[in-house]
Amino acid sequence: MSELSRYEEVRGLHAQFHPYTADMVNLHPNGNATEAEKRLQDEHSRLSEKRKHRLIGLSSQVRAAGNGTSPF
């Protein structure tokens, strides 16, 4: 997998956070705090872990390609 496709995957995973976050923000003040918490623990946590692992992999790949020097 190329660096660009890995970057696009991380970017796409991050974009998926926005709808989930909006749902949780809207649920809480409407008296649905339990449902907001459930969504936070379920899908939001799963996406967070997946994004974190993909970001670590991308960072390692970029460092390796740059002889250990991170461009960030």
N, C-alpha and C positions, 0 to 999 in steps of 0.2 A: 504494500500500500504506500503510495507516495505521501510526502509531507503535506502537500496541498490537500489531498483527499482526507488525511487525518485531521488537518485543521478544519476543513469543512464539516467533518463529523462532530468535532468538539463545538463548533459554532452552532450547528443544528441542535445539538443536545442543550446548549445554553438557551437557544430560542424557545425550546419546549418548556422551559421554566416559567416563562412569562404568563401563559394561559393558566397554569396551575396556581401561580402566585396570585393572579387576579381573582380566581375562584375562591381561594382561601381568604383573601382580604374582603371579598363580598359576603362570604358565608358568616364570618365572625360577628359583625355588627347586626346581622339579621337574626341573631339568636341560634345560630348553628355552629357554635364553637366546637362541639364534639365532632361534627363532620369535617370541619376545617382541620382539626388535630389529626383525624384519621387520614385525610389526604396528605397531610404533611408527613406522617409516618410511613405512608405507603408509596405512592408514585413519586412524590417529590424526593424522598430519600433514595429511592432506586435510581432516579435520574441523576441525582447528585453524585452518588458513588460511581456510576458509569462514566459520567463526565470527568470526574477526578482521575479515574484510571486511564482514560483516553488522553487526558492532558499530560499526565506523567509520562505516558508512552511517547507522546509527541515531543515533549521536552527532551527526553533521553535521545530520541532519534535526531533532533536538531543539534544537540550537543555533540553527538557522535560524528555527525556530518561536518561539524566545524572544528574538529580536533580538540574537543573538550571545552571550547570557548563558546559560551552561550551568547547569542546575539541579542538577548533580552536585557 
